[in-house]
Amino acid sequence: MRGLIKTLIGDARNLGCIAIITALAAALIASPARPFAGALIPLALLAAAAYLARR
């Protein structure tokens, strides 16, 4: 059962990256920097993927 939960949810680093990206997206959409969200969110996703790939 533990393996299934880890497969579905991931570990603490994965959840942390998801939380940071979600907060970044919410902040960008609510701010005047909305036009830049289309460029900044994919960059944040790439940075998170690079971070997770090294761990």
C-alpha positions in Angstrom: 0.0 0.0 0.0 2.9 2.4 0.8 4.2 1.9 -2.8 0.9 2.8 -4.3 0.6 6.0 -2.2 4.1 7.0 -3.1 3.4 6.4 -6.8 0.2 8.4 -6.7 1.3 11.3 -4.6 5.1 11.3 -4.6 7.5 12.3 -1.9 7.9 15.5 0.1 10.1 17.2 -2.5 7.6 16.5 -5.3 4.7 17.9 -3.1 6.9 20.9 -2.2 7.6 21.7 -5.9 3.9 21.4 -6.7 3.0 23.7 -3.8 5.5 26.3 -4.9 4.4 26.3 -8.5 0.7 26.5 -7.5 1.4 29.5 -5.3 3.5 31.1 -8.0 0.7 30.6 -10.5 -1.9 32.0 -8.2 0.3 35.0 -7.3 1.0 35.8 -11.0 -2.6 35.5 -12.1 -3.7 37.8 -9.3 -1.0 40.4 -9.9 -0.4 42.9 -12.6 2.2 40.6 -14.0 -0.5 38.4 -15.6 0.9 38.8 -19.1 4.2 37.3 -18.0 2.6 34.2 -16.4 2.7 32.3 -19.7 6.4 32.6 -19.8 7.3 32.3 -16.1 5.2 29.3 -15.2 6.8 27.0 -17.8 10.2 28.2 -16.6 9.3 27.4 -13.0 8.1 23.9 -14.1 11.4 23.3 -15.9 13.4 24.5 -12.8 11.3 22.1 -10.6 11.9 19.2 -13.0 15.6 19.9 -13.0 15.6 20.1 -9.2 13.7 16.8 -8.9 15.9 15.1 -11.5 19.1 15.7 -9.4 17.6 14.3 -6.3 
